[in-house]
Amino acid sequence: MIHVVAGALFDEQGRVLIAQRPPGKHMAGGWEFPGGKLEPQELPIAGLQRELREELGVEVIEATQLIKYEHGYSDRRVLLDLWLVPRYTGEPRSVEGQPLQWVTLDELETVGLLEADRPMIPALRAART
């Protein structure tokens, strides 16, 4: 089982940030919430902080776990762990060169979000109401 942590960052307009999977990676071209795999023995919050620093150049100040569930691909199983990140420092940017975009929660339905990330949409809607 691969444990993946991801962060939901929102801008002033209430849009959430998503990133496109780079060429050569599993599910390349699909859109997902920024984050990545936990290192061995790494706590989820520490992994989230590390991944968002490496991927977006931001420092997480506050984060709360929003939803955690398993998803099965044909060749692997992942434990997806989405965190709501209401406070962070820095301006999110593409440190690793992956395309980023800010989208509304409604747009998440049509932007090519990975199937594994789709259960996160209702959780985000509930958290934002």
N, C-alpha and C positions, 0 to 999 in steps of 0.2 A: 504494500500500500504506500503510495506517494502522498505525503501531506503537503498541501499547497495553501499558502496564506495569500490573501488579496485584500486590497484596501479600496474603500469607496470614498473618494474625495469629491466634494461639491464646491462649485464656484458661487459667486454672489447671486447669479441668476438661477440657482437651484439645479444646474446641470451637473452630471456626474462624469468623471474622467474615465475613458477607456483607452486601451492600448492594443495595437495590432500585433499578432504573433509574427515574428520574423521568419524569412525564408530559411528552410533547413531544419526548423523546429517542428515538433509534433503539432498538428493542426495549424500549420503556417497559413497566414492570411486572415484567420478568424480574429474577431475582436473579443477582448476579455478585460476584466478589471486588473489593474497593475498589481504585481506581486510575483511570487515564485515559490520554489520548493524550500522546505525547512532543511537546515543542516542537521546531521545527527546530534541528538541531545539538546537541540536549540528549542527554547520556549517559543510558542507561537507569536507572542507580542514582540519578542526580540527578532524573530525572523521577519515579521512585518516591517519593523523599523529598518532592518538591514536592507530588505528588498526595495522598499520605497526610497531609501537613500541612494542605492545603487542604480535604480531604474529611472527615478524622477528627480533626484537631487533635493528631496525634501526631508525634513526632520519631523517625525511624528511626535506631537506633544501629548495628544489624547486620542485613545482609540478604544472602542468597545466591540466585543464580538457580536455579530449580528445573526449569522446563520452558519451551520456546519453540517455537512452531509457528504455521503459517498456517491461517486459517479463511476460507472463502469464503461470503459472503452473496450474495443475488441481485443486490444493487446495489453491493457493495464487498468488498474483501479486507482482512483485518486480520492483523497479526503479533502474536500474543498472547505475552506475556513475564511469566510468574508467578515471583515472588520469595518465598522463605520469609523471614519477618521475626521471628526469635526474640527480638530485643531492641529495645525502643522505650520512649520516655518519654511520659507522658501517658496519660489514660484515653480510649480511642476513643469518640467521640461524633459525632452527625450534624451537622456544621458547616453543610452545605448543605441540610439538611432532609429528606434521603432516609431512608427506613426502614432500620434496621440490625437484624441478629439474629445471635446466636451459635448455631451448629448443630454437631452431631456430623458426622464424616465420613460415617457411614451416612445421616444425614438429608439430605445433599447430593443424594442420588439422588431425593428426593421433594419438595423445597421449591420447585421451579420454577427451578432453576439454568439459565441460558442454555445452549443447545446448544453454543455456542462454548467455554464454560468446562468442559464435562463431561470432556474429556480431562485436566483438571487433577486430577480426583479420584484416579485410580490413582497419579499422581505424589506427591500429598499423603499417600496411604496408605503408600507406600514410604518416604517421608521421615520419617514418624512412627513407624515400627516399629523 
